[in-house]
Amino acid sequence: DLEPEHDYNTAQSEIARVVSDFMIMNDTTSLLNDDKVRAFERMSAAVEKTKEIVEPYWAALEKDVTWCSEAQAEEASPLPASIQLKIDAEKSDDLGSFAASKPKATLKPNGDLELSITYNLTYPHNFLDISNIPESARALSCKTKSREAIRSLTGLDQAPALACADLNKKIFNWAIDKVRPEVSQRFLRRGRTMVFADDREFASGIQWLPSKFQIEKNPDTREATVTSTALRSGLNVPAMLAGMHYCKLLPPTQVMEWILLEGLRD
């Protein structure tokens, strides 16, 4: 269901060249010669080309781990220069401890702001290494403090609330900018671009915790609608529950996989 960029013979020739060069380089029956030198040069060029291809996905893997912290920083911004922000993000692999965790905001005597958040990141189980199972993260759950809570604590004027959809749009744009120009052009020409619907809001953690974001392909357009689930608590509730903003976000690796592969499918 994907349109190939090379015909069969071209692809076979390119693969054969790399295999041949590898065999020549590792031939222990002959000393260094011109054939080995040329094979090494071609293999070195192929390695560099491969690095260019996979580097955006490597970057997305790293961003899977930092994205909730960056999302919390977005919630906190803009802050005046007099307030230094520190974010401590704890990854919770156990669903029970993640459910019980609560983000915290502390304003230090020197005026610095410390935020403690938790996140849960889930990858698919693929013990048999089946090739059609996605490699990217399937879920990224972030528990952060709301912009309302942060600005109230720091004495700043209130600002428009940040939606989970805003964060999803931001990571989609990051991924488009991160891939090679020919990849972004291919996606914009042939792929299903993501559009971001309003968040589906829940009133309790019990409802939000098992919820999932949704990606729905529009059968009539080359678009896919992304809907996140969210929980937002005001400041007029018990302190341990006040000022929360929970999001089920698109994992950066899933966005990258969408641009590289899944979003190109019919």
Sequence and secondary structure as in RCSB ss.txt:
>XXXX:A:sequence
DLEPEHDYNTAQSEIARVVSDFMIMNDTTSLLNDDKVRAFERMSAAVEKTKEIVEPYWAALEKDVTWCSEAQAEE
ASPLPASIQLKIDAEKSDDLGSFAASKPKATLKPNGDLELSITYNLTYPHNFLDISNIPESARALSCKTKSREAI
RSLTGLDQAPALACADLNKKIFNWAIDKVRPEVSQRFLRRGRTMVFADDREFASGIQWLPSKFQIEKNPDTREAT
VTSTALRSGLNVPAMLAGMHYCKLLPPTQVMEWILLEGLRD
>XXXX:A:secstr
    SS HHHHHHHHHHHHHHHHHHT TTS S HHHHHHHHHHHHHHHHHHHHHHHHHHHHHHHHHHHHHHHHHH
H S  TTS EEEEEEE  SHHHHHH   EEEE TTS EEEEEEEEEE    TT  TTS  S SEEEEEEE HHHH
HHHHT        HHHHHHHHHHHHHHHS HHHHHHHHHHS EEEE   EEESSHHHHTT   EEEE TTSSEEE
EE EEEE  SSS GGGTTEEEEEE  HHHHHHHHHTGGG  
